Amino acid sequence: MTYEEILEKVRNEVKGKDVSMIHEHLAYQFNIHGEGEGAFYIEVKDGQLYVEPYEYYDRDACFICDAKRLFELMSGKLDPVKAYTAGTLKVKGDLTKALKLKEFI
């Protein structure tokens, strides 16, 4: 899977997700390693959800994993806390805000 395919799949996964109940700004960067390596971010801002193919330097948290773990996380098959404690998902930044990702993925 290429980086572009990963990004498109993520966009399709979050398309139409209701984030209107989130009243704070959240920004998460995802650094994908291995196949399809690259970085992108997911941002919740003003009741809208954005997925963009850039690094986000003023992010709340950065998730580091491979594409397989990313899609397991996005589909709900992977519990982020278990993955973090097992070391298959690395998280840098504000862990409290990182956990809020579960509210809309």
C-alpha positions in Angstrom: 0.0 0.0 0.0 1.4 3.4 -0.9 1.3 6.5 1.3 -1.4 8.0 -1.0 -3.5 4.9 -0.6 -3.1 5.0 3.2 -4.1 8.7 3.3 -7.2 8.1 1.1 -8.3 5.1 3.2 -8.0 7.2 6.4 -10.0 9.9 4.8 -12.7 7.4 3.9 -12.7 5.9 7.4 -13.3 9.3 9.1 -15.6 10.8 6.4 -18.9 11.7 7.9 -17.8 11.2 11.5 -19.7 13.5 13.8 -17.3 15.7 15.8 -19.8 18.4 16.6 -19.7 17.3 20.3 -16.0 18.1 20.5 -15.6 21.7 21.5 -11.9 21.9 21.7 -9.2 22.0 19.1 -7.4 18.6 18.7 -4.5 17.8 16.4 -2.9 14.4 15.9 0.0 13.6 13.7 0.5 10.0 12.5 3.9 8.9 11.5 3.6 5.7 9.5 6.7 3.5 9.2 7.3 0.6 6.9 5.2 0.2 3.8 3.6 3.5 2.8 5.8 5.4 5.1 4.9 9.1 5.6 3.2 11.5 7.9 -0.2 13.1 8.0 -2.5 14.7 10.6 -6.0 14.6 11.8 -7.4 17.8 13.2 -10.7 18.6 14.9 -11.4 22.3 14.6 -14.7 24.3 14.9 -16.8 21.1 14.7 -15.1 19.9 11.5 -12.7 17.0 10.9 -9.7 17.4 8.6 -7.2 14.9 7.3 -4.2 16.4 5.6 -0.9 15.0 4.2 1.5 17.2 6.2 3.3 17.2 9.5 1.6 19.2 12.2 4.2 20.8 14.4 1.7 22.3 17.0 0.1 18.9 17.6 -1.4 17.5 20.8 0.0 14.0 20.2 1.9 12.0 17.7 1.1 8.4 17.0 3.9 6.2 15.5 3.0 2.8 14.0 2.8 0.8 10.8 -0.1 0.9 8.4 -1.6 -2.3 9.7 -1.7 -1.0 13.3 -3.2 2.3 12.1 -6.1 0.6 10.4 -6.7 -1.7 13.3 -6.8 1.4 15.5 -9.2 3.2 13.1 -11.5 0.3 12.8 -11.7 -0.2 16.6 -10.1 -3.7 16.4 -7.0 -2.4 18.3 -7.4 -0.8 21.8 -4.9 2.1 21.8 -4.1 1.7 25.5 -3.2 -2.0 25.1 -1.2 -1.2 22.0 0.6 1.6 23.7 1.5 -0.6 26.8 2.5 -3.5 24.5 4.8 -1.1 22.5 3.1 -1.7 19.1 1.8 1.9 19.1 4.1 4.7 20.3 2.6 8.0 21.4 4.4 11.2 22.0 2.7 14.3 23.5 -0.3 14.8 25.7 -1.7 11.3 26.5 -4.9 12.7 27.9 -5.7 14.3 24.5 -4.4 11.3 22.7 -7.1 9.2 24.3 -9.8 11.6 23.0 -9.1 10.1 19.5 -11.3 7.2 20.6 -14.3 9.6 20.6 -14.4 9.9 16.9 -12.6 7.0 15.2 
